[in-house]
């Protein structure tokens, strides 16, 4: 089996069994990156994907799955491989999901216009300001991510599902003020999209982080800061999976 594939996952696309494909390379250097171990010497290198090997794995799993999720790294970093594999998955009558940090707006648009993607999950790491992105990602990507969020209308017109995600860690990302700010910016740029707060796991991070994760109840309370702005807010935790957030108290 290829080292960059999870043959069967039930947690990477809500309600579906999928194969997950990791494509190497990323312009970001987030300290909490969970997938650094898949990348050569812990560096986010751009080792070329073995397309034929990945196609063989997808075909072998196709009887058990309904989709393929491409992640990374940043899957749009290896755009030719991503397009080729997405075309292959569609020929196998499988849905295609892509998890992206939103840096490569033009490539995302091209994939949407070619009808090669069925779900886009876009990370918004922190509030969309230069200093915040430099602190977490090591790169000023605010204009890129903002432009990618503006693709939501195009996705909706094309029948493509779209969600925004933020992964949070105590003392690093995810204060109530940050979540309200992200939700407000997402609403202004994209509209009333689905927004998911994900429970970060510091034990799997690239860099050493404070060892505590947000609890399920803490994450639920944090997510409620987005409720006045966005109508579909969810959390994902190790304990309980995906849950819809209500206004509550």
N, C-alpha and C positions, 0 to 999 in steps of 0.2 A: 504494500500500500504506500502511496506517496506520503511523504512526511508532512505535507502541507494540506492535508484533507482530513476532515471528520466525516466518515461515511454516512452516519445517521445521527441526526440531532432533532430533538423535539422542543428545544428551547430557543432556537435562533430565528424562528418565524412562527409567530403565535398561531396555534391551531394547525400547524403543518409539520410533517416529517420531511427533513431536507438533508442534503449533503452540503457541507460547509467547505469552501475552498479559500485558502489564505494565499494572497498574492503579495510578494515581498516588495519593499520599497515604500518610503513615506517622507514627505518634506517636513513633517512635524517631529519634535523630540519631547513628547509628553512624558513626564517622570513616572506616571502611573500606567504606562503602556503594558497591557497584559500579554502581548504576543511576541515580546522581544526574544523569547527563548527559541522561537521558530526561525529567527534570523541570524545570519552568520556572525559569530563572536559577539552577540548582543548588540550589533549595530543594525540600523534600519537600512540595509543594503538593497540593491535592486537586482538580486539574482534572477535571471530569466525563468519564467514559469515553463515547466515541461508540459506543453499543451496536450500532446498525444497521451501522456501518462494520465493527466487529469481527465481527459475525455474518456479514457478506458475505465477509470474509477466511477465517473458519473454514469456511464452506460451500465456498468455492473450493478450499481445501486438503484437504477431507475425503476425497478419493479417495486421497491419499498418506499419510494419518496414521491413527493409531488412538486418539489422545487429544489433549486440550488441557490445558496447564498454565497456571494463573493465578498470577502472581507480582507483584512491585511494586518499590518501595513495599511497601505492605502491602495485599494484595487485599481483606481483610475491612474495610478502611477505606471502600471503596465497595461496601457490602454489597448494595444493591439491584441494581447493575450486575452484581455477581458472581453473584447468584442467577439473574438473567435469562439471563446468558450460559451458566451451567452447565446450566440447563434446555434452552437451545437446543442445546448440545453433545450432551446426552443424546438429544435428538430426532434428531440426526444419527447416532446410534448410536456416539458417541465417548465414551471414558472421560474423567473429569475429575480432574485433580490440582490441589492448591492448596499453595503454599509460603507459610508464615505465621510470624510471630514470636511467635504465641501470645497476643497482647495481648487480643484480642476473644473471650474464652471463650464468651460467650452466643451470639454469631453463629456460631462454629464448631459448637457444639452444635446450633443450629437447622439448619445445613446438613447435618450428619450425620443428624439425625432426619428430614430431608426426603429422604434418600437421593439427594442431589445431588452427592456427591463419592465418588471411588473410591480416592484416595490423598491423605493429608495428610503433608506434610513440615514439621516444626516446628523452627525454630531455637531452640537454647538457646545464647545468646551466650557466657555465662560462668557460673561457679558461681552458684547461685540464692541470692544474698544482696544486700541493698539497695545496699551500697557498690559492689559489682562492676557491677551494672546501671547505677547512676548514672554510673560512670566511663566505661562503653562506650556506653551507649544514651542517656544524659542524662535518664533517667526511671526511677522505681522501679516496675518491672513484675513483680517477683518473684511476687507473689500471683496476678497474671493468668496468667503462664506456668505456674506450678505447677498452677493449676486446669485449664488447658488440657491439661497432661500427664495429668491424672486422667481425661480423656475417652478414653484408650486402650481401656479395657474396653468402652465403648460402641461405639467404632469396630470392635473385634474382633468383637463380637456382631453388628454390621451388615455384616461382611465387607469392611470398609474397610481398606486397607493403610495403615500408619503408620510413619513413621521420624522419628528425631531427628537433627539436624545441628548441628555446631559448625564454624565457619570460623575458622582459626587463622592468626596472623601472628607471626613472631618479635618478641620484646620488647613485644608488646601483649596477645595472648591465646594460651593454649595451652601453659602449663607442664605438666610431668607431674602435678603436684599438682592443677592445675585440671581436667585431663581425668579423673583418678580421682574428684575431687569431683563433677563433672558426671555421670559415669556412675553413681555411687552415688546421687545425688539422683534421677536419671531412673529408676533401678531401683526406688527406694522409692515414687515417685509414679505411675509408669506400668506398671512391670513390665519384663519382659525384651524390650524393643523393639529393633529394628534401630537401630544408632547409626553415624553416618558423620562422619568428620573430613574437612573439605574444605580444600584448599590455597588459602589466600588469595593474591590477586594485588595487591600494593601499588601497582603501576603504574596500576591502574584505580580506585583509591580516591578518595573524595570529598576527604579531607584528605591532606596529605603524611605518608607513613609511612616508616619505615626501608625501604630498597629491596629487601631480601632476602626471598624466600619460603622456607618450609620445603622441603627436597628431598623426593623420594619416600621415600628411606630414613629420613630424619628423621621424616617423618609416620608411616611404618609403626611406627617405634620408639615414637613418642608414643602412637599408637593402642593399643599393647599394654598401656598403663596401664588401659584400660577392659576388657580381656579377663577379668580375674578377676571382674568384676561383671556383664557383659553377654555373651551367647553369640554374637551376630551383630554384629561390629564391622567396619567397612569404611573405606577411604580413597578419596578422589577427587583425582586429580592431573591436571595438564595433560599430563604425559608419558605416563601409563599408564591414564587413565580410572579406572574403579571396580575395586577389588580387595578381596577378603575378607582379613581379618587373622587369622593363626593365632597361637598363643601364642609359638612360636619362642623365640629367646634374645635 
